[in-house]
Amino acid sequence: MKNTIEIANRFREVILNGTWIANTNFKDQLENLDWKIAVSPIQNLNTIAALAQHIHYYINGINQVFRGGTLDIKDQFSFEFPPIHSQEQWDIFLTKFWNDSEEFASLVEKMTDEKIDDVFVDAKYGTYKRNIEAMIEHSYYHLGQIVLIKKQLNV
């Protein structure tokens, strides 16, 4: 199996369909979640919606690079999103999240093993592989937060 297929499947596990590492994934945690719960604040923590949008922000930004575009995402903007005010807005966001996540995985699968070892945009960011693995690790980190917040909200 090509390295790119393995890493793409690891990405799918955390976002779309896996249970091996965390016994859950983003889709499992968010798909049937009421929008009011997703935007409910608890203490000074980020909301579930903010965490999901934060991960999507990075996926979308990296997809742009994978498609040959520029790296325009900035950490300082990674939690700046318009508020969600309805179930319809939440569902639209989730559909985009799932679609962009599948695109991310598909673009990774199509990379050659040589490409995955190339520099990602600038040498200071490391390789494509390093950035894809960081996206997976970053996603698991925030998935854990979402699970804990849901427990605090008694969901």
C-alpha positions as CSV (number, residue, x, y, z in Angstrom):
1,M,0.0,0.0,0.0
2,K,1.3,3.4,-0.9
3,N,2.2,5.7,2.0
4,T,-0.2,8.3,0.8
5,I,-3.2,5.9,1.0
6,E,-2.2,4.9,4.5
7,I,-2.0,8.5,5.7
8,A,-5.2,9.5,3.9
9,N,-7.0,6.7,5.7
10,R,-5.6,7.8,9.0
11,F,-7.0,11.2,8.3
12,R,-10.4,9.8,7.4
13,E,-10.4,7.8,10.7
14,V,-10.3,10.9,12.9
15,I,-12.7,13.0,10.9
16,L,-15.1,10.7,9.0
17,N,-15.3,7.1,10.0
18,G,-12.7,5.7,12.4
19,T,-12.8,4.3,15.9
20,W,-9.4,2.8,16.3
21,I,-7.6,5.5,18.2
22,A,-10.3,7.4,20.1
23,N,-13.2,5.0,19.7
24,T,-15.0,7.9,17.9
25,N,-14.5,10.5,15.2
26,F,-15.7,14.0,14.4
27,K,-18.6,12.9,12.2
28,D,-19.8,10.5,15.0
29,Q,-19.7,13.3,17.5
30,L,-21.2,16.1,15.5
31,E,-23.6,14.6,12.8
32,N,-26.7,14.5,14.9
33,L,-25.8,17.2,17.4
34,D,-28.4,20.0,17.9
35,W,-26.9,23.3,16.9
36,K,-27.9,24.8,20.2
37,I,-25.6,22.4,22.0
38,A,-22.9,23.0,19.4
39,V,-22.8,26.7,20.2
40,S,-23.4,26.4,24.0
41,P,-20.6,27.9,26.0
42,I,-19.3,26.2,29.1
43,Q,-17.0,28.1,31.4
44,N,-14.2,29.7,29.3
45,L,-13.9,26.8,26.9
46,N,-14.3,27.0,23.1
47,T,-17.7,25.8,22.0
48,I,-18.1,22.5,20.1
49,A,-18.9,24.5,17.0
50,A,-15.8,26.7,17.3
51,L,-13.6,23.7,17.6
52,A,-15.1,22.0,14.6
53,Q,-14.9,25.2,12.6
54,H,-11.2,25.6,13.7
55,I,-10.3,22.2,12.4
56,H,-12.2,22.8,9.2
57,Y,-10.4,26.1,8.7
58,Y,-7.0,24.2,8.6
59,I,-8.4,21.5,6.4
60,N,-9.7,24.0,3.9
61,G,-6.5,26.0,3.9
62,I,-4.3,23.0,3.4
63,N,-6.6,21.8,0.6
64,Q,-6.0,25.1,-1.2
65,V,-2.2,24.3,-1.2
66,F,-2.8,20.7,-2.3
67,R,-4.7,22.1,-5.3
68,G,-1.7,24.2,-6.2
69,G,-2.8,27.4,-4.5
70,T,-1.2,29.6,-1.8
71,L,-1.0,29.0,1.9
72,D,-3.3,31.8,3.2
73,I,-4.4,30.4,6.6
74,K,-3.1,32.1,9.8
75,D,-3.3,30.9,13.4
76,Q,-4.5,34.3,14.5
77,F,-7.7,33.9,12.4
78,S,-8.3,30.2,13.1
79,F,-11.1,30.9,15.6
80,E,-12.8,33.7,13.8
81,F,-16.0,32.5,12.3
82,P,-19.5,34.0,11.8
83,P,-21.9,32.8,14.6
84,I,-24.2,29.9,13.9
85,H,-27.8,30.8,14.5
86,S,-29.8,27.8,13.3
87,Q,-29.8,24.1,12.7
88,E,-29.8,24.8,9.0
89,Q,-26.5,26.8,9.3
90,W,-25.0,24.1,11.4
91,D,-26.0,21.4,8.9
92,I,-24.6,23.4,6.0
93,F,-21.3,23.8,7.9
94,L,-21.2,20.0,8.7
95,T,-21.8,19.1,5.1
96,K,-19.0,21.3,4.0
97,F,-16.7,19.9,6.7
98,W,-17.4,16.3,5.6
99,N,-16.9,17.2,1.9
100,D,-13.7,19.2,2.4
101,S,-12.4,16.4,4.7
102,E,-13.0,13.8,2.0
103,E,-11.4,16.1,-0.6
104,F,-8.3,16.4,1.7
105,A,-8.0,12.6,2.0
106,S,-8.5,12.2,-1.8
107,L,-5.9,14.7,-2.6
108,V,-3.5,13.0,-0.2
109,E,-4.2,9.6,-1.8
110,K,-3.3,11.1,-5.2
111,M,0.1,12.3,-4.1
112,T,3.1,10.4,-5.1
113,D,5.3,9.0,-2.4
114,E,7.9,11.5,-3.6
115,K,5.5,14.5,-3.3
116,I,4.7,13.6,0.3
117,D,8.3,14.1,1.2
118,D,8.6,17.4,-0.6
119,V,8.8,20.8,1.2
120,F,5.3,22.1,2.1
121,V,5.2,25.7,0.8
122,D,8.4,26.8,2.7
123,A,11.1,24.7,4.4
124,K,10.2,26.2,7.8
125,Y,6.9,24.2,7.6
126,G,8.6,20.9,6.9
127,T,7.3,18.3,4.4
128,Y,3.8,17.6,3.1
129,K,3.9,14.4,5.3
130,R,4.7,16.4,8.4
131,N,1.8,18.8,7.8
132,I,-0.7,16.0,7.0
133,E,0.4,14.2,10.2
134,A,0.1,17.4,12.2
135,M,-3.4,17.8,10.8
136,I,-4.3,14.3,12.1
137,E,-2.8,14.9,15.5
138,H,-4.4,18.4,15.8
139,S,-7.7,16.9,14.9
140,Y,-7.4,14.2,17.6
141,Y,-6.5,16.9,20.2
142,H,-9.7,18.9,19.5
143,L,-11.8,15.7,19.1
144,G,-10.9,14.9,22.7
145,Q,-12.0,18.4,23.8
146,I,-15.3,18.0,22.0
147,V,-16.0,14.7,23.7
148,L,-15.2,16.2,27.1
149,I,-17.3,19.3,26.4
150,K,-20.3,17.1,25.4
151,K,-19.9,15.3,28.8
152,Q,-19.9,18.6,30.6
153,L,-23.1,19.5,28.8
154,N,-24.6,16.1,29.6
155,V,-25.0,15.2,25.9
